[in-house]
Amino acid sequence: MLDNYAIADNFSLLSKLMDIHGENSFKAKSFSSAAFTVEKLPLQLQTMPAEEISKIKGIGDSISKSIQEMLQTGRFSVLDTHIEKTPPGILEMLKIKGLGPKKIATIWKELEIESLGELLYACNENRLTLLKGFGQKTQDAVAQSIEFYFSNQGRYLYAQVEKLAFALEKQLQEELNTQVALTGQFRRNENIIDEIELVAALPADALREKLQQVKALAPVANAEDALLWEHEQHVKIRFYSAAADRFSQTLFTTTGDTTFLEHFSAVYDLSSLPAGITEEEIFSKAGMDYIEPCLRNGGLFIDLARKKTLPELITHKDIKGIIHSHSTWSDGERSLAEMAKAAKEQGYEYLVISDHSRSAFYANGLSIERIQAQHAEIDELNKQLAPFRIFKSIEADILNDGSLDYPDEILASFDLVIASVHSNLKMSEEKAMSRLLKAIENPYTTILGHMTGRLLLSRNGYPVNHQQIIDACAANNVVIELNAHPRRLDIDWQWIPYALEKNVLLSVDPDAHSIEGFHDTYYGTLAARKGGLTASRNLSSFSAAELSAYISKKRKN
């Protein structure tokens, strides 16, 4: 049977949901008042006769009937109905400090955001400040609260644990006074990290004893082959014990995923490895070139290593220019001039400015008149910053029917057009494919932006047939973006080999809404490496002159 606190919580939640859905404010306030009254009662309602409950000041007949329903059935049907029509992510937002029902309603209705991950991404894009009643301080506070909330959920983006992982590796090398190395998911540069895994050259008992001296760590469990601890930042840390002369062998067997190790074992018997062998020597004995840790998923690159045809993987140093960036012309944090000058100072040859198109009203999308004004500013900046160049671009919304957001004569005024879906994301595969394929076939589309619209750990992308989209991009000479934001990394790296097979160019783009966002190209290249991408097949690795030539050639075709 429900106690007073549970009943009060139900009334409070109903009141908030009614506010979110814009229902009768008087009724919402009555449930809120009932919650306050019930919580402060000196006696438990379950011990009181029904007729006495309705006489309590602040209760009344209607509230009393709701209380009786909860006491007799353990359910509250009105609340259940409201919960059923509210997306789970909206309910989760109520747990975030600084977000009340009115603000949540605005976020949901005006930005079409339905999850915390989407909301955090919108904060990173400076989008909340465009809403009435939201300022920079509110946006920053909301972002911090969401980050704190996520830190207790147990799964992380690679970028979220990168600093901790490298710091912990260095710290333990010093404190354990032995070989320690990162392994597993983190060493493979997986998009999502469940645990930080390390190998230490110590017997299990000695390792356990030494770890007890590390203040930031607390033991969780011991498995047959590993020790599981938790860091004070709530991240699980898994330790593998290794004999000093088997350190590299243990590092090898804990780095590759299960499928990789199965394929490798089919070629070479790992049990026959001698002591003291290095990872490079393990591959050599198996008749293979050395396979980078990031490629140790599945068996594809084992075959290439045996044939001595492994690709020379792209690195972040191969990025020559920033493609896909936003400024204060739409929802960016910095002016166009500031973004361009920062890119130049960081050694990039060019900036492709691609602010949002007019349908993205929530992001201050550009009207046709504002496009003309921005192009005039670009022309002037290009004179000032030469030989650095700003390319004129737009992130054009793919509308519901698959058309782009401007008439052809406006699309023709851009050097590049990035076509992306931003609205009505809840689509069947048939609908999503119809929109995307029509956009790909548009002769003005240069790049297909964030193909599935996913936000890692927050929102699944709309369902698509990756193979069919890649085939269409090949047929229409459209580049596929690998959106480098750590929460997107979309196209997924697992589809890069097929794109390369079809001779489709990719483009590692940061989707930068700030100068700091340029750094996301680093995370994009980490993901791209997993799929075997080379610099020669990446558009943002083209020099300014090469990109200009590419654009000219595409226009002629």
NORTANOR-V237639 format. One record per residue. N is the residue number from 1. RES is the residue in one small letter. SS is DSSP state (@ for helix, = for strand, . for the rest). PSI is psi in whole degrees, -180 to 180 (* if undefined). Layout:
n=N res=RES ss=SS psi=PSI
n=N res=RES ss=SS psi=PSI
This chain:
n=1 res=m ss=. psi=141
n=2 res=l ss=. psi=140
n=3 res=d ss=. psi=180
n=4 res=n ss=@ psi=-39
n=5 res=y ss=@ psi=-41
n=6 res=a ss=@ psi=-40
n=7 res=i ss=@ psi=-43
n=8 res=a ss=@ psi=-41
n=9 res=d ss=@ psi=-40
n=10 res=n ss=@ psi=-44
n=11 res=f ss=@ psi=-43
n=12 res=s ss=@ psi=-44
n=13 res=l ss=@ psi=-42
n=14 res=l ss=@ psi=-43
n=15 res=s ss=@ psi=-44
n=16 res=k ss=@ psi=-41
n=17 res=l ss=@ psi=-36
n=18 res=m ss=@ psi=-39
n=19 res=d ss=@ psi=-42
n=20 res=i ss=@ psi=-40
n=21 res=h ss=. psi=3
n=22 res=g ss=. psi=33
n=23 res=e ss=. psi=-178
n=24 res=n ss=. psi=115
n=25 res=s ss=@ psi=-31
n=26 res=f ss=@ psi=-44
n=27 res=k ss=@ psi=-41
n=28 res=a ss=@ psi=-42
n=29 res=k ss=@ psi=-33
n=30 res=s ss=@ psi=-38
n=31 res=f ss=@ psi=-36
n=32 res=s ss=@ psi=-42
n=33 res=s ss=@ psi=-39
n=34 res=a ss=@ psi=-39
n=35 res=a ss=@ psi=-44
n=36 res=f ss=@ psi=-44
n=37 res=t ss=@ psi=-48
n=38 res=v ss=@ psi=-40
n=39 res=e ss=@ psi=-30
n=40 res=k ss=. psi=-2
n=41 res=l ss=. psi=139
n=42 res=p ss=. psi=-22
n=43 res=l ss=. psi=151
n=44 res=q ss=. psi=133
n=45 res=l ss=@ psi=-32
n=46 res=q ss=@ psi=-16
n=47 res=t ss=@ psi=-4
n=48 res=m ss=. psi=145
n=49 res=p ss=. psi=148
n=50 res=a ss=@ psi=-41
n=51 res=e ss=@ psi=-24
n=52 res=e ss=@ psi=-31
n=53 res=i ss=@ psi=-41
n=54 res=s ss=. psi=-16
n=55 res=k ss=. psi=-10
n=56 res=i ss=. psi=134
n=57 res=k ss=. psi=126
n=58 res=g ss=. psi=0
n=59 res=i ss=. psi=-74
n=60 res=g ss=@ psi=173
n=61 res=d ss=@ psi=-46
n=62 res=s ss=@ psi=-48
n=63 res=i ss=@ psi=-37
n=64 res=s ss=@ psi=-41
n=65 res=k ss=@ psi=-39
n=66 res=s ss=@ psi=-39
n=67 res=i ss=@ psi=-43
n=68 res=q ss=@ psi=-39
n=69 res=e ss=@ psi=-45
n=70 res=m ss=@ psi=-40
n=71 res=l ss=@ psi=-35
n=72 res=q ss=@ psi=-33
n=73 res=t ss=@ psi=-16
n=74 res=g ss=. psi=5
n=75 res=r ss=. psi=163
n=76 res=f ss=. psi=95
n=77 res=s ss=@ psi=-38
n=78 res=v ss=@ psi=-43
n=79 res=l ss=@ psi=-42
n=80 res=d ss=@ psi=-42
n=81 res=t ss=@ psi=-43
n=82 res=h ss=@ psi=-37
n=83 res=i ss=@ psi=-40
n=84 res=e ss=@ psi=-33
n=85 res=k ss=. psi=10
n=86 res=t ss=. psi=124
n=87 res=p ss=. psi=141
n=88 res=p ss=@ psi=-37
n=89 res=g ss=@ psi=-30
n=90 res=i ss=@ psi=-41
n=91 res=l ss=@ psi=-38
n=92 res=e ss=@ psi=-31
n=93 res=m ss=@ psi=-28
n=94 res=l ss=. psi=-15
n=95 res=k ss=. psi=-6
n=96 res=i ss=. psi=125
n=97 res=k ss=. psi=133
n=98 res=g ss=. psi=-4
n=99 res=l ss=. psi=106
n=100 res=g ss=. psi=174
n=101 res=p ss=@ psi=-42
n=102 res=k ss=@ psi=-44
n=103 res=k ss=@ psi=-40
n=104 res=i ss=@ psi=-42
n=105 res=a ss=@ psi=-42
n=106 res=t ss=@ psi=-45
n=107 res=i ss=@ psi=-44
n=108 res=w ss=@ psi=-47
n=109 res=k ss=@ psi=-35
n=110 res=e ss=@ psi=-31
n=111 res=l ss=@ psi=-6
n=112 res=e ss=. psi=34
n=113 res=i ss=. psi=132
n=114 res=e ss=. psi=13
n=115 res=s ss=. psi=160
n=116 res=l ss=@ psi=-36
n=117 res=g ss=@ psi=-42
n=118 res=e ss=@ psi=-39
n=119 res=l ss=@ psi=-43
n=120 res=l ss=@ psi=-41
n=121 res=y ss=@ psi=-40
n=122 res=a ss=@ psi=-37
n=123 res=c ss=@ psi=-43
n=124 res=n ss=@ psi=-27
n=125 res=e ss=. psi=7
n=126 res=n ss=. psi=31
n=127 res=r ss=. psi=-26
n=128 res=l ss=@ psi=-31
n=129 res=t ss=@ psi=-15
n=130 res=l ss=@ psi=-9
n=131 res=l ss=. psi=145
n=132 res=k ss=. psi=131
n=133 res=g ss=. psi=0
n=134 res=f ss=. psi=126
n=135 res=g ss=. psi=-177
n=136 res=q ss=@ psi=-41
n=137 res=k ss=@ psi=-42
n=138 res=t ss=@ psi=-45
n=139 res=q ss=@ psi=-45
n=140 res=d ss=@ psi=-41
n=141 res=a ss=@ psi=-41
n=142 res=v ss=@ psi=-45
n=143 res=a ss=@ psi=-43
n=144 res=q ss=@ psi=-40
n=145 res=s ss=@ psi=-39
n=146 res=i ss=@ psi=-42
n=147 res=e ss=@ psi=-43
n=148 res=f ss=@ psi=-43
n=149 res=y ss=@ psi=-46
n=150 res=f ss=@ psi=-31
n=151 res=s ss=. psi=-13
n=152 res=n ss=. psi=11
n=153 res=q ss=. psi=-20
n=154 res=g ss=. psi=-8
n=155 res=r ss=. psi=146
n=156 res=y ss== psi=153
n=157 res=l ss== psi=152
n=158 res=y ss=@ psi=-45
n=159 res=a ss=@ psi=-27
n=160 res=q ss=@ psi=-29
n=161 res=v ss=@ psi=-1
n=162 res=e ss=@ psi=-51
n=163 res=k ss=@ psi=-45
n=164 res=l ss=@ psi=-43
n=165 res=a ss=@ psi=-49
n=166 res=f ss=@ psi=-37
n=167 res=a ss=@ psi=-41
n=168 res=l ss=@ psi=-40
n=169 res=e ss=@ psi=-47
n=170 res=k ss=@ psi=-44
n=171 res=q ss=@ psi=-45
n=172 res=l ss=@ psi=-31
n=173 res=q ss=@ psi=-38
n=174 res=e ss=@ psi=-47
n=175 res=e ss=@ psi=-32
n=176 res=l ss=. psi=-14
n=177 res=n ss=. psi=47
n=178 res=t ss=. psi=177
n=179 res=q ss=. psi=129
n=180 res=v ss== psi=134
n=181 res=a ss== psi=143
n=182 res=l ss== psi=146
n=183 res=t ss== psi=-169
n=184 res=g ss=@ psi=-143
n=185 res=q ss=@ psi=-44
n=186 res=f ss=@ psi=-42
n=187 res=r ss=@ psi=-29
n=188 res=r ss=. psi=-2
n=189 res=n ss=. psi=42
n=190 res=e ss=. psi=152
n=191 res=n ss=. psi=-39
n=192 res=i ss== psi=134
n=193 res=i ss== psi=122
n=194 res=d ss=. psi=-37
n=195 res=e ss=. psi=147
n=196 res=i ss== psi=125
n=197 res=e ss== psi=138
n=198 res=l ss== psi=149
n=199 res=v ss== psi=135
n=200 res=a ss== psi=137
n=201 res=a ss=. psi=68
n=202 res=l ss=. psi=149
n=203 res=p ss=. psi=153
n=204 res=a ss=@ psi=-44
n=205 res=d ss=@ psi=-43
n=206 res=a ss=@ psi=-39
n=207 res=l ss=@ psi=-45
n=208 res=r ss=@ psi=-42
n=209 res=e ss=@ psi=-43
n=210 res=k ss=@ psi=-35
n=211 res=l ss=@ psi=-28
n=212 res=q ss=. psi=-16
n=213 res=q ss=. psi=-7
n=214 res=v ss=. psi=111
n=215 res=k ss=. psi=-34
n=216 res=a ss=. psi=-7
n=217 res=l ss== psi=145
n=218 res=a ss== psi=138
n=219 res=p ss== psi=145
n=220 res=v ss== psi=-54
n=221 res=a ss== psi=159
n=222 res=n ss== psi=128
n=223 res=a ss=. psi=175
n=224 res=e ss=. psi=-35
n=225 res=d ss=. psi=4
n=226 res=a ss=. psi=165
n=227 res=l ss== psi=129
n=228 res=l ss== psi=123
n=229 res=w ss== psi=170
n=230 res=e ss== psi=133
n=231 res=h ss== psi=156
n=232 res=e ss=. psi=-16
n=233 res=q ss=. psi=13
n=234 res=h ss=. psi=13
n=235 res=v ss=. psi=133
n=236 res=k ss== psi=137
n=237 res=i ss== psi=121
n=238 res=r ss== psi=128
n=239 res=f ss== psi=134
n=240 res=y ss== psi=127
n=241 res=s ss== psi=139
n=242 res=a ss=. psi=142
n=243 res=a ss=. psi=147
n=244 res=a ss=@ psi=-39
n=245 res=d ss=@ psi=2
n=246 res=r ss=@ psi=17
n=247 res=f ss=@ psi=-51
n=248 res=s ss=@ psi=-35
n=249 res=q ss=@ psi=-42
n=250 res=t ss=@ psi=-39
n=251 res=l ss=@ psi=-41
n=252 res=f ss=@ psi=-48
n=253 res=t ss=@ psi=-19
n=254 res=t ss=@ psi=-9
n=255 res=t ss=@ psi=-52
n=256 res=g ss=. psi=150
n=257 res=d ss=. psi=174
n=258 res=t ss=@ psi=-43
n=259 res=t ss=@ psi=-40
n=260 res=f ss=@ psi=-47
n=261 res=l ss=@ psi=-35
n=262 res=e ss=@ psi=-45
n=263 res=h ss=@ psi=-40
n=264 res=f ss=@ psi=-44
n=265 res=s ss=@ psi=-25
n=266 res=a ss=@ psi=-21
n=267 res=v ss=@ psi=-38
n=268 res=y ss=. psi=137
n=269 res=d ss=. psi=106
n=270 res=l ss=@ psi=-24
n=271 res=s ss=@ psi=-15
n=272 res=s ss=@ psi=5
n=273 res=l ss=. psi=135
n=274 res=p ss=. psi=162
n=275 res=a ss=. psi=154
n=276 res=g ss=. psi=7
n=277 res=i ss=. psi=146
n=278 res=t ss=. psi=167
n=279 res=e ss=@ psi=-42
n=280 res=e ss=@ psi=-40
n=281 res=e ss=@ psi=-31
n=282 res=i ss=@ psi=-48
n=283 res=f ss=@ psi=-39
n=284 res=s ss=@ psi=-44
n=285 res=k ss=@ psi=-28
n=286 res=a ss=. psi=3
n=287 res=g ss=. psi=33
n=288 res=m ss=. psi=156
n=289 res=d ss=. psi=157
n=290 res=y ss=. psi=129
n=291 res=i ss=. psi=121
n=292 res=e ss=. psi=146
n=293 res=p ss=@ psi=-36
n=294 res=c ss=@ psi=-18
n=295 res=l ss=@ psi=5
n=296 res=r ss=. psi=53
n=297 res=n ss=. psi=128
n=298 res=g ss=. psi=-167
n=299 res=g ss=. psi=-3
n=300 res=l ss=@ psi=-48
n=301 res=f ss=@ psi=-13
n=302 res=i ss=@ psi=-43
n=303 res=d ss=@ psi=-42
n=304 res=l ss=@ psi=-36
n=305 res=a ss=@ psi=-36
n=306 res=r ss=@ psi=-32
n=307 res=k ss=. psi=-2
n=308 res=k ss=. psi=37
n=309 res=t ss=. psi=30
n=310 res=l ss=. psi=141
n=311 res=p ss=. psi=155
n=312 res=e ss=. psi=105
n=313 res=l ss=. psi=147
n=314 res=i ss=. psi=150
n=315 res=t ss=. psi=167
n=316 res=h ss=@ psi=-22
n=317 res=k ss=@ psi=-14
n=318 res=d ss=@ psi=-8
n=319 res=i ss=. psi=118
n=320 res=k ss=. psi=-23
n=321 res=g ss== psi=162
n=322 res=i ss== psi=110
n=323 res=i ss== psi=133
n=324 res=h ss== psi=91
n=325 res=s ss== psi=158
n=326 res=h ss=. psi=152
n=327 res=s ss=. psi=-174
n=328 res=t ss=. psi=-5
n=329 res=w ss=. psi=-29
n=330 res=s ss=. psi=-107
n=331 res=d ss=. psi=20
n=332 res=g ss=. psi=164
n=333 res=e ss=. psi=-25
n=334 res=r ss=. psi=158
n=335 res=s ss=. psi=164
n=336 res=l ss=@ psi=-44
n=337 res=a ss=@ psi=-42
n=338 res=e ss=@ psi=-41
n=339 res=m ss=@ psi=-43
n=340 res=a ss=@ psi=-46
n=341 res=k ss=@ psi=-38
n=342 res=a ss=@ psi=-42
n=343 res=a ss=@ psi=-43
n=344 res=k ss=@ psi=-45
n=345 res=e ss=@ psi=-30
n=346 res=q ss=. psi=3
n=347 res=g ss=. psi=5
n=348 res=y ss=. psi=152
n=349 res=e ss=. psi=-22
n=350 res=y ss== psi=165
n=351 res=l ss== psi=126
n=352 res=v ss== psi=104
n=353 res=i ss== psi=123
n=354 res=s ss== psi=70
n=355 res=d ss== psi=168
n=356 res=h ss== psi=153
n=357 res=s ss== psi=174
n=358 res=r ss=. psi=-30
n=359 res=s ss=. psi=-21
n=360 res=a ss=. psi=63
n=361 res=f ss=@ psi=-32
n=362 res=y ss=@ psi=-17
n=363 res=a ss=@ psi=20
n=364 res=n ss=. psi=44
n=365 res=g ss=. psi=154
n=366 res=l ss== psi=125
n=367 res=s ss=. psi=168
n=368 res=i ss=@ psi=-39
n=369 res=e ss=@ psi=-40
n=370 res=r ss=@ psi=-31
n=371 res=i ss=@ psi=-46
n=372 res=q ss=@ psi=-40
n=373 res=a ss=@ psi=-40
n=374 res=q ss=@ psi=-41
n=375 res=h ss=@ psi=-34
n=376 res=a ss=@ psi=-39
n=377 res=e ss=@ psi=-40
n=378 res=i ss=@ psi=-44
n=379 res=d ss=@ psi=-42
n=380 res=e ss=@ psi=-43
n=381 res=l ss=@ psi=-36
n=382 res=n ss=@ psi=-32
n=383 res=k ss=@ psi=-39
n=384 res=q ss=@ psi=-36
n=385 res=l ss=@ psi=-3
n=386 res=a ss=. psi=142
n=387 res=p ss=. psi=-3
n=388 res=f ss=. psi=145
n=389 res=r ss== psi=140
n=390 res=i ss== psi=122
n=391 res=f ss== psi=140
n=392 res=k ss== psi=123
n=393 res=s ss== psi=174
n=394 res=i ss== psi=143
n=395 res=e ss== psi=93
n=396 res=a ss== psi=126
n=397 res=d ss== psi=135
n=398 res=i ss== psi=113
n=399 res=l ss=. psi=176
n=400 res=n ss=. psi=-32
n=401 res=d ss=. psi=5
n=402 res=g ss=. psi=-6
n=403 res=s ss=. psi=162
n=404 res=l ss== psi=171
n=405 res=d ss=. psi=-1
n=406 res=y ss=. psi=159
n=407 res=p ss=. psi=162
n=408 res=d ss=@ psi=-40
n=409 res=e ss=@ psi=-27
n=410 res=i ss=@ psi=-43
n=411 res=l ss=@ psi=-34
n=412 res=a ss=. psi=-15
n=413 res=s ss=. psi=-8
n=414 res=f ss=. psi=151
n=415 res=d ss=. psi=-42
n=416 res=l ss== psi=149
n=417 res=v ss== psi=121
n=418 res=i ss== psi=119
n=419 res=a ss== psi=123
n=420 res=s ss== psi=150
n=421 res=v ss=. psi=129
n=422 res=h ss=. psi=-14
n=423 res=s ss=. psi=161
n=424 res=n ss=. psi=58
n=425 res=l ss=. psi=-17
n=426 res=k ss=. psi=87
n=427 res=m ss=. psi=152
n=428 res=s ss=. psi=165
n=429 res=e ss=@ psi=-38
n=430 res=e ss=@ psi=-45
n=431 res=k ss=@ psi=-45
n=432 res=a ss=@ psi=-45
n=433 res=m ss=@ psi=-39
n=434 res=s ss=@ psi=-46
n=435 res=r ss=@ psi=-48
n=436 res=l ss=@ psi=-44
n=437 res=l ss=@ psi=-39
n=438 res=k ss=@ psi=-39
n=439 res=a ss=@ psi=-40
n=440 res=i ss=@ psi=-36
n=441 res=e ss=@ psi=-12
n=442 res=n ss=. psi=125
n=443 res=p ss=. psi=-16
n=444 res=y ss=. psi=-9
n=445 res=t ss=. psi=122
n=446 res=t ss=. psi=-44
n=447 res=i ss== psi=136
n=448 res=l ss== psi=114
n=449 res=g ss=. psi=150
n=450 res=h ss=. psi=87
n=451 res=m ss=. psi=-42
n=452 res=t ss=. psi=-7
n=453 res=g ss=. psi=16
n=454 res=r ss=. psi=155
n=455 res=l ss== psi=113
n=456 res=l ss=. psi=137
n=457 res=l ss=. psi=7
n=458 res=s ss=. psi=-45
n=459 res=r ss== psi=123
n=460 res=n ss=. psi=146
n=461 res=g ss=. psi=163
n=462 res=y ss=. psi=147
n=463 res=p ss=. psi=130
n=464 res=v ss=. psi=159
n=465 res=n ss=. psi=96
n=466 res=h ss=@ psi=-44
n=467 res=q ss=@ psi=-43
n=468 res=q ss=@ psi=-39
n=469 res=i ss=@ psi=-45
n=470 res=i ss=@ psi=-42
n=471 res=d ss=@ psi=-42
n=472 res=a ss=@ psi=-40
n=473 res=c ss=@ psi=-37
n=474 res=a ss=@ psi=-43
n=475 res=a ss=@ psi=-28
n=476 res=n ss=@ psi=10
n=477 res=n ss=. psi=48
n=478 res=v ss=. psi=133
n=479 res=v ss== psi=144
n=480 res=i ss== psi=125
n=481 res=e ss== psi=139
n=482 res=l ss== psi=95
n=483 res=n ss== psi=119
n=484 res=a ss=. psi=-3
n=485 res=h ss=. psi=130
n=486 res=p ss=. psi=-22
n=487 res=r ss=. psi=-7
n=488 res=r ss=. psi=-70
n=489 res=l ss=. psi=58
n=490 res=d ss== psi=110
n=491 res=i ss=. psi=146
n=492 res=d ss=. psi=141
n=493 res=w ss=@ psi=-26
n=494 res=q ss=@ psi=-17
n=495 res=w ss=@ psi=-2
n=496 res=i ss=@ psi=-44
n=497 res=p ss=@ psi=-40
n=498 res=y ss=@ psi=-40
n=499 res=a ss=@ psi=-42
n=500 res=l ss=@ psi=-38
n=501 res=e ss=@ psi=-35
n=502 res=k ss=. psi=7
n=503 res=n ss=. psi=33
n=504 res=v ss=. psi=133
n=505 res=l ss=. psi=144
n=506 res=l ss== psi=167
n=507 res=s ss== psi=114
n=508 res=v ss== psi=108
n=509 res=d ss== psi=136
n=510 res=p ss=. psi=-15
n=511 res=d ss=. psi=47
n=512 res=a ss== psi=127
n=513 res=h ss=. psi=5
n=514 res=s ss=. psi=168
n=515 res=i ss=. psi=-39
n=516 res=e ss=@ psi=-27
n=517 res=g ss=@ psi=-18
n=518 res=f ss=@ psi=-32
n=519 res=h ss=@ psi=-19
n=520 res=d ss=@ psi=-17
n=521 res=t ss=@ psi=-29
n=522 res=y ss=@ psi=-47
n=523 res=y ss=@ psi=-33
n=524 res=g ss=@ psi=-41
n=525 res=t ss=@ psi=-32
n=526 res=l ss=@ psi=-44
n=527 res=a ss=@ psi=-40
n=528 res=a ss=@ psi=-37
n=529 res=r ss=@ psi=-35
n=530 res=k ss=@ psi=-28
n=531 res=g ss=. psi=2
n=532 res=g ss=. psi=21
n=533 res=l ss=. psi=139
n=534 res=t ss=. psi=162
n=535 res=a ss=@ psi=-35
n=536 res=s ss=@ psi=-21
n=537 res=r ss=@ psi=16
n=538 res=n ss== psi=121
n=539 res=l ss=@ psi=-38
n=540 res=s ss=@ psi=-1
n=541 res=s ss=@ psi=-3
n=542 res=f ss=. psi=145
n=543 res=s ss=. psi=170
n=544 res=a ss=@ psi=-41
n=545 res=a ss=@ psi=-40
n=546 res=e ss=@ psi=-40
n=547 res=l ss=@ psi=-42
n=548 res=s ss=@ psi=-42
n=549 res=a ss=@ psi=-39
n=550 res=y ss=@ psi=-44
n=551 res=i ss=@ psi=-44
n=552 res=s ss=@ psi=-42
n=553 res=k ss=@ psi=-42
n=554 res=k ss=@ psi=-38
n=555 res=r ss=@ psi=-38
n=556 res=k ss=@ psi=-33
n=557 res=n ss=. psi=*
